[in-house]
Amino acid sequence: MEDRRGILAVRDIVRGAAASLARAVFPHFCAGCGAEGAVLCEKCLVETQPRAALSFSSKALDGAAAMGPYGDPRLAKLLRWYKYEAVEEAGDALENMFRVWLRQHEGLVRSFGRDAAVLPVPLHWFREARRGFNQSERFARALNREFGLSPAPRLLRKSFRWRAQATIADREARKGSVRGSIAVTPGATVPRRVMLVDDVMTTGATLEECAAALKTAGADRVFALTLLKG
């Protein structure tokens, strides 16, 4: 365990140094207006900060809400920068927005999270290793810190699919691609109440698969919070 912590600490130091060098060589431009200096300038940050809770539903979920619409190009750009280009400042901006939004909707979050274990939607280990992180884990940790909720161990695992969901345009094809790809880790004890956290919901197929797997394994109620809703 100590060795792993040491490795993670070194990794974070290297990432921080790389990010500082990248900022010096390639300065950030605002995802909204394009002004140089930050991934989101103060004016665009005020305009972009979500305030409503976008609710959505699925067969297996007992409740679900999203922070903002994926149709907002500024939010979508920040998420793409963070997920696919490892722009840490974009992740910071999204996490800060998410935490503000969580506090604005404390009643909703607590109704979902009451006695619930918080569980990030999994990535296949190969994709996570290639990317270097699972973005959903970051936002699940932010939720835990804001409300003192219990993080769940890695209850779910995802089987490998050659095509990533984000590359499939057709909604029905996306649903078919994820079908059967989520399973509960063998031997894991599933809490009776679970709150899933993910970065974006498009068709809802992945969240549906997660919720169905958890309920088959013993969960009574499963809720979901996502950053963005497509």
Buried (B, 14 or more C-beta within 10 A) or exposed (E): EEEEEEEEEEEEEEBEEEBEEBEEEEEBBBBBEEBEEBBBBEEBBEEBBBEEBBEBEBEBBBBBBBBBBBEBEBBBBBBBBBBEEBBBBBBBBBBBBBBBBBEBBEEBBEEBBEEBBBBBBBBBEEBBEEEEBBBBBBBBBBBBEBBEBEBBEEBBBBEEBEEEBEEBEEEEEBBEBBEEBBBBBEEBEBBEBBBBBBBBBBBBBBBBBBBBBBBEBEBEBBBBBBBBBB
